Amino acid sequence: MTRALHITSSHALIRRYYQELERYGARHVEHESALRSAFQGLLADSARLAGWNLEPEAPLRIGDRLVRPDGTL
């Protein structure tokens, strides 16, 4: 059974995410593909708290199209 999560803006995972974004900002790194790793880390860490796993960019076929969601839990 999945546990319900209550993550607020003061949660350690959120604080760590913003700290990582600040480190990127200090180096003037602002492009999406670089910042993606920080967000994927937040998603993966949050998912683990619920007993889930993150599968980043796993291909998914929808009709005739192949799409890659940013992440699947």
A tleap script that builds the chain and sets N, CA, C and O, in Angstrom:
source leaprc.protein.ff14SB
mol = sequence {
  NMET THR ARG ALA LEU HIE ILE THR SER SER
  HIE ALA LEU ILE ARG ARG TYR TYR GLN GLU
  LEU GLU ARG TYR GLY ALA ARG HIE VAL GLU
  HIE GLU SER ALA LEU ARG SER ALA PHE GLN
  GLY LEU LEU ALA ASP SER ALA ARG LEU ALA
  GLY TRP ASN LEU GLU PRO GLU ALA PRO LEU
  ARG ILE GLY ASP ARG LEU VAL ARG PRO ASP
  GLY THR CLEU
}
set mol.1.N position { 0.841 -1.177 0.000 }
set mol.1.CA position { 0.000 0.000 0.000 }
set mol.1.C position { 0.890 1.246 0.000 }
set mol.1.O position { 1.908 1.292 0.691 }
set mol.2.N position { 0.507 2.226 -0.761 }
set mol.2.CA position { 1.259 3.469 -0.873 }
set mol.2.C position { 0.962 4.370 0.323 }
set mol.2.O position { -0.186 4.520 0.739 }
set mol.3.N position { 2.019 4.963 0.862 }
set mol.3.CA position { 1.851 5.905 1.961 }
set mol.3.C position { 1.566 7.294 1.416 }
set mol.3.O position { 2.152 7.714 0.418 }
set mol.4.N position { 0.665 8.002 2.078 }
set mol.4.CA position { 0.396 9.390 1.690 }
set mol.4.C position { 1.567 10.254 2.143 }
set mol.4.O position { 2.115 10.057 3.228 }
set mol.5.N position { 1.937 11.199 1.312 }
set mol.5.CA position { 3.037 12.099 1.636 }
set mol.5.C position { 2.501 13.482 1.926 }
set mol.5.O position { 1.549 13.943 1.297 }
set mol.6.N position { 3.117 14.127 2.872 }
set mol.6.CA position { 2.807 15.533 3.136 }
set mol.6.C position { 4.146 16.256 3.123 }
set mol.6.O position { 4.864 16.279 4.123 }
set mol.7.N position { 4.469 16.840 1.991 }
set mol.7.CA position { 5.738 17.545 1.834 }
set mol.7.C position { 5.418 19.023 1.684 }
set mol.7.O position { 4.730 19.433 0.749 }
set mol.8.N position { 5.929 19.816 2.618 }
set mol.8.CA position { 5.701 21.254 2.582 }
set mol.8.C position { 6.937 21.955 2.019 }
set mol.8.O position { 7.961 21.322 1.762 }
set mol.9.N position { 6.826 23.245 1.835 }
set mol.9.CA position { 7.946 24.023 1.281 }
set mol.9.C position { 9.152 24.039 2.221 }
set mol.9.O position { 10.255 24.387 1.800 }
set mol.10.N position { 8.956 23.669 3.477 }
set mol.10.CA position { 10.083 23.650 4.418 }
set mol.10.C position { 10.701 22.254 4.570 }
set mol.10.O position { 11.638 22.076 5.347 }
set mol.11.N position { 10.190 21.284 3.846 }
set mol.11.CA position { 10.706 19.914 3.913 }
set mol.11.C position { 12.162 19.886 3.426 }
set mol.11.O position { 12.536 20.641 2.529 }
set mol.12.N position { 12.964 19.022 4.015 }
set mol.12.CA position { 14.387 18.922 3.669 }
set mol.12.C position { 14.594 18.663 2.172 }
set mol.12.O position { 15.535 19.195 1.584 }
set mol.13.N position { 13.733 17.857 1.553 }
set mol.13.CA position { 13.876 17.576 0.121 }
set mol.13.C position { 13.699 18.842 -0.717 }
set mol.13.O position { 14.427 19.051 -1.688 }
set mol.14.N position { 12.748 19.672 -0.349 }
set mol.14.CA position { 12.497 20.922 -1.075 }
set mol.14.C position { 13.654 21.893 -0.850 }
set mol.14.O position { 14.120 22.544 -1.785 }
set mol.15.N position { 14.107 21.981 0.387 }
set mol.15.CA position { 15.244 22.880 0.684 }
set mol.15.C position { 16.480 22.460 -0.112 }
set mol.15.O position { 17.187 23.304 -0.663 }
set mol.16.N position { 16.734 21.158 -0.166 }
set mol.16.CA position { 17.892 20.654 -0.921 }
set mol.16.C position { 17.755 20.972 -2.411 }
set mol.16.O position { 18.738 21.322 -3.064 }
set mol.17.N position { 16.550 20.853 -2.946 }
set mol.17.CA position { 16.291 21.178 -4.352 }
set mol.17.C position { 16.627 22.645 -4.629 }
set mol.17.O position { 17.321 22.955 -5.598 }
set mol.18.N position { 16.138 23.535 -3.785 }
set mol.18.CA position { 16.417 24.958 -3.989 }
set mol.18.C position { 17.900 25.289 -3.787 }
set mol.18.O position { 18.436 26.169 -4.460 }
set mol.19.N position { 18.554 24.597 -2.876 }
set mol.19.CA position { 19.995 24.802 -2.703 }
set mol.19.C position { 20.748 24.406 -3.965 }
set mol.19.O position { 21.692 25.084 -4.371 }
set mol.20.N position { 20.330 23.312 -4.580 }
set mol.20.CA position { 20.979 22.876 -5.813 }
set mol.20.C position { 20.733 23.891 -6.931 }
set mol.20.O position { 21.641 24.192 -7.706 }
set mol.21.N position { 19.512 24.416 -7.015 }
set mol.21.CA position { 19.229 25.446 -8.015 }
set mol.21.C position { 20.087 26.687 -7.775 }
set mol.21.O position { 20.553 27.314 -8.727 }
set mol.22.N position { 20.293 27.039 -6.518 }
set mol.22.CA position { 21.155 28.185 -6.202 }
set mol.22.C position { 22.590 27.936 -6.646 }
set mol.22.O position { 23.250 28.844 -7.152 }
set mol.23.N position { 23.078 26.710 -6.462 }
set mol.23.CA position { 24.434 26.381 -6.917 }
set mol.23.C position { 24.545 26.514 -8.435 }
set mol.23.O position { 25.540 27.023 -8.951 }
set mol.24.N position { 23.509 26.048 -9.148 }
set mol.24.CA position { 23.494 26.225 -10.602 }
set mol.24.C position { 23.503 27.708 -10.950 }
set mol.24.O position { 24.257 28.143 -11.820 }
set mol.25.N position { 22.661 28.482 -10.267 }
set mol.25.CA position { 22.568 29.909 -10.539 }
set mol.25.C position { 23.884 30.627 -10.310 }
set mol.25.O position { 24.233 31.541 -11.059 }
set mol.26.N position { 24.616 30.224 -9.283 }
set mol.26.CA position { 25.906 30.845 -8.984 }
set mol.26.C position { 26.901 30.618 -10.127 }
set mol.26.O position { 27.827 31.405 -10.327 }
set mol.27.N position { 26.694 29.535 -10.868 }
set mol.27.CA position { 27.562 29.231 -12.017 }
set mol.27.C position { 26.924 29.666 -13.333 }
set mol.27.O position { 27.436 29.354 -14.408 }
set mol.28.N position { 25.803 30.391 -13.248 }
set mol.28.CA position { 25.074 30.895 -14.420 }
set mol.28.C position { 24.581 29.774 -15.330 }
set mol.28.O position { 24.516 29.927 -16.550 }
set mol.29.N position { 24.239 28.655 -14.717 }
set mol.29.CA position { 23.664 27.525 -15.459 }
set mol.29.C position { 22.151 27.678 -15.397 }
set mol.29.O position { 21.560 27.603 -14.320 }
set mol.30.N position { 21.530 27.892 -16.541 }
set mol.30.CA position { 20.096 28.151 -16.547 }
set mol.30.C position { 19.322 27.345 -17.583 }
set mol.30.O position { 18.096 27.450 -17.636 }
set mol.31.N position { 19.992 26.549 -18.403 }
set mol.31.CA position { 19.270 25.806 -19.429 }
set mol.31.C position { 18.552 24.592 -18.836 }
set mol.31.O position { 19.003 23.991 -17.861 }
set mol.32.N position { 17.430 24.257 -19.451 }
set mol.32.CA position { 16.535 23.236 -18.913 }
set mol.32.C position { 17.212 21.886 -18.713 }
set mol.32.O position { 16.990 21.234 -17.692 }
set mol.33.N position { 18.024 21.459 -19.657 }
set mol.33.CA position { 18.598 20.121 -19.536 }
set mol.33.C position { 19.535 20.000 -18.341 }
set mol.33.O position { 19.685 18.910 -17.789 }
set mol.34.N position { 20.165 21.091 -17.934 }
set mol.34.CA position { 21.012 21.045 -16.743 }
set mol.34.C position { 20.166 21.047 -15.476 }
set mol.34.O position { 20.455 20.315 -14.529 }
set mol.35.N position { 19.125 21.868 -15.459 }
set mol.35.CA position { 18.283 21.964 -14.273 }
set mol.35.C position { 17.432 20.712 -14.072 }
set mol.35.O position { 16.951 20.450 -12.969 }
set mol.36.N position { 17.255 19.955 -15.128 }
set mol.36.CA position { 16.455 18.733 -15.063 }
set mol.36.C position { 16.980 17.780 -13.993 }
set mol.36.O position { 16.194 17.133 -13.301 }
set mol.37.N position { 18.289 17.688 -13.855 }
set mol.37.CA position { 18.849 16.736 -12.887 }
set mol.37.C position { 18.428 17.078 -11.461 }
set mol.37.O position { 18.172 16.178 -10.660 }
set mol.38.N position { 18.354 18.361 -11.137 }
set mol.38.CA position { 17.908 18.759 -9.803 }
set mol.38.C position { 16.460 18.344 -9.582 }
set mol.38.O position { 16.119 17.835 -8.515 }
set mol.39.N position { 15.610 18.555 -10.573 }
set mol.39.CA position { 14.198 18.204 -10.437 }
set mol.39.C position { 14.021 16.687 -10.394 }
set mol.39.O position { 13.204 16.181 -9.625 }
set mol.40.N position { 14.778 15.965 -11.210 }
set mol.40.CA position { 14.682 14.504 -11.175 }
set mol.40.C position { 15.109 13.976 -9.808 }
set mol.40.O position { 14.530 13.016 -9.300 }
set mol.41.N position { 16.124 14.606 -9.215 }
set mol.41.CA position { 16.539 14.196 -7.873 }
set mol.41.C position { 15.430 14.407 -6.861 }
set mol.41.O position { 15.188 13.551 -6.010 }
set mol.42.N position { 14.753 15.544 -6.951 }
set mol.42.CA position { 13.627 15.823 -6.058 }
set mol.42.C position { 12.518 14.793 -6.260 }
set mol.42.O position { 11.976 14.270 -5.287 }
set mol.43.N position { 12.182 14.503 -7.502 }
set mol.43.CA position { 11.145 13.509 -7.776 }
set mol.43.C position { 11.534 12.128 -7.253 }
set mol.43.O position { 10.727 11.450 -6.618 }
set mol.44.N position { 12.763 11.716 -7.520 }
set mol.44.CA position { 13.221 10.388 -7.094 }
set mol.44.C position { 13.221 10.265 -5.576 }
set mol.44.O position { 12.763 9.260 -5.034 }
set mol.45.N position { 13.732 11.280 -4.892 }
set mol.45.CA position { 13.773 11.241 -3.424 }
set mol.45.C position { 12.376 11.245 -2.829 }
set mol.45.O position { 12.106 10.533 -1.862 }
set mol.46.N position { 11.486 12.047 -3.405 }
set mol.46.CA position { 10.098 12.097 -2.924 }
set mol.46.C position { 9.389 10.769 -3.179 }
set mol.46.O position { 8.656 10.277 -2.321 }
set mol.47.N position { 9.605 10.201 -4.341 }
set mol.47.CA position { 8.974 8.923 -4.681 }
set mol.47.C position { 9.401 7.829 -3.715 }
set mol.47.O position { 8.582 7.008 -3.301 }
set mol.48.N position { 10.679 7.815 -3.356 }
set mol.48.CA position { 11.181 6.800 -2.430 }
set mol.48.C position { 10.452 6.846 -1.093 }
set mol.48.O position { 10.212 5.806 -0.479 }
set mol.49.N position { 10.098 8.047 -0.640 }
set mol.49.CA position { 9.362 8.181 0.623 }
set mol.49.C position { 8.014 7.473 0.571 }
set mol.49.O position { 7.500 7.026 1.597 }
set mol.50.N position { 7.446 7.374 -0.622 }
set mol.50.CA position { 6.152 6.713 -0.805 }
set mol.50.C position { 6.312 5.245 -1.209 }
set mol.50.O position { 5.325 4.543 -1.429 }
set mol.51.N position { 7.574 4.788 -1.306 }
set mol.51.CA position { 7.812 3.411 -1.724 }
set mol.51.C position { 7.754 3.233 -3.234 }
set mol.51.O position { 7.593 2.114 -3.721 }
set mol.52.N position { 7.884 4.327 -3.979 }
set mol.52.CA position { 7.858 4.294 -5.430 }
set mol.52.C position { 9.262 4.495 -5.974 }
set mol.52.O position { 10.188 4.818 -5.229 }
set mol.53.N position { 9.413 4.303 -7.276 }
set mol.53.CA position { 10.666 4.562 -7.977 }
set mol.53.C position { 10.391 5.492 -9.149 }
set mol.53.O position { 9.309 5.464 -9.736 }
set mol.54.N position { 11.363 6.304 -9.480 }
set mol.54.CA position { 11.275 7.186 -10.643 }
set mol.54.C position { 11.997 6.529 -11.801 }
set mol.54.O position { 13.131 6.071 -11.666 }
set mol.55.N position { 11.333 6.488 -12.928 }
set mol.55.CA position { 11.974 6.047 -14.158 }
set mol.55.C position { 11.994 7.251 -15.094 }
set mol.55.O position { 10.990 7.549 -15.741 }
set mol.56.N position { 13.143 7.951 -15.173 }
set mol.56.CA position { 13.199 9.159 -15.993 }
set mol.56.C position { 13.146 8.855 -17.487 }
set mol.56.O position { 13.829 7.962 -17.987 }
set mol.57.N position { 12.326 9.617 -18.170 }
set mol.57.CA position { 12.251 9.611 -19.631 }
set mol.57.C position { 12.063 8.227 -20.249 }
set mol.57.O position { 12.632 7.929 -21.299 }
set mol.58.N position { 11.273 7.396 -19.602 }
set mol.58.CA position { 10.986 6.072 -20.165 }
set mol.58.C position { 10.049 6.232 -21.357 }
set mol.58.O position { 9.012 6.884 -21.234 }
set mol.59.N position { 10.388 5.652 -22.507 }
set mol.59.CA position { 9.529 5.791 -23.683 }
set mol.59.C position { 8.172 5.132 -23.450 }
set mol.59.O position { 8.063 4.093 -22.798 }
set mol.60.N position { 7.152 5.765 -23.998 }
set mol.60.CA position { 5.783 5.293 -23.841 }
set mol.60.C position { 5.084 5.442 -25.189 }
set mol.60.O position { 5.106 6.519 -25.784 }
set mol.61.N position { 4.473 4.380 -25.665 }
set mol.61.CA position { 3.775 4.445 -26.946 }
set mol.61.C position { 2.331 4.836 -26.697 }
set mol.61.O position { 1.621 4.197 -25.920 }
set mol.62.N position { 1.907 5.904 -27.373 }
set mol.62.CA position { 0.521 6.355 -27.331 }
set mol.62.C position { 0.032 6.372 -28.775 }
set mol.62.O position { 0.395 7.246 -29.563 }
set mol.63.N position { -0.792 5.396 -29.099 }
set mol.63.CA position { -1.217 5.252 -30.499 }
set mol.63.C position { -0.005 4.947 -31.359 }
set mol.63.O position { 0.733 3.996 -31.101 }
set mol.64.N position { 0.192 5.762 -32.382 }
set mol.64.CA position { 1.333 5.587 -33.281 }
set mol.64.C position { 2.547 6.389 -32.855 }
set mol.64.O position { 3.594 6.317 -33.498 }
set mol.65.N position { 2.421 7.154 -31.776 }
set mol.65.CA position { 3.500 8.047 -31.356 }
set mol.65.C position { 4.291 7.469 -30.186 }
set mol.65.O position { 3.742 6.784 -29.323 }
set mol.66.N position { 5.560 7.752 -30.174 }
set mol.66.CA position { 6.437 7.400 -29.063 }
set mol.66.C position { 6.760 8.690 -28.320 }
set mol.66.O position { 7.346 9.607 -28.896 }
set mol.67.N position { 6.388 8.767 -27.060 }
set mol.67.CA position { 6.637 9.953 -26.260 }
set mol.67.C position { 7.556 9.590 -25.089 }
set mol.67.O position { 7.640 8.430 -24.685 }
set mol.68.N position { 8.236 10.598 -24.558 }
set mol.68.CA position { 9.121 10.392 -23.413 }
set mol.68.C position { 8.741 11.386 -22.325 }
set mol.68.O position { 9.210 12.524 -22.331 }
set mol.69.N position { 7.887 10.959 -21.381 }
set mol.69.CA position { 7.557 11.854 -20.266 }
set mol.69.C position { 8.818 12.148 -19.458 }
set mol.69.O position { 9.737 11.330 -19.413 }
set mol.70.N position { 8.859 13.307 -18.825 }
set mol.70.CA position { 10.026 13.660 -18.000 }
set mol.70.C position { 10.289 12.589 -16.955 }
set mol.70.O position { 11.443 12.304 -16.635 }
set mol.71.N position { 9.245 12.002 -16.427 }
set mol.71.CA position { 9.425 10.945 -15.435 }
set mol.71.C position { 8.154 10.153 -15.240 }
set mol.71.O position { 7.051 10.680 -15.385 }
set mol.72.N position { 8.312 8.891 -14.911 }
set mol.72.CA position { 7.193 8.008 -14.616 }
set mol.72.C position { 7.442 7.425 -13.231 }
set mol.72.O position { 8.540 6.958 -12.929 }
set mol.73.N position { 6.404 7.458 -12.391 }
set mol.73.CA position { 6.528 6.903 -11.035 }
set mol.73.C position { 5.798 5.572 -10.991 }
set mol.73.O position { 5.768 4.919 -9.948 }
savepdb mol mol.pdb
quit
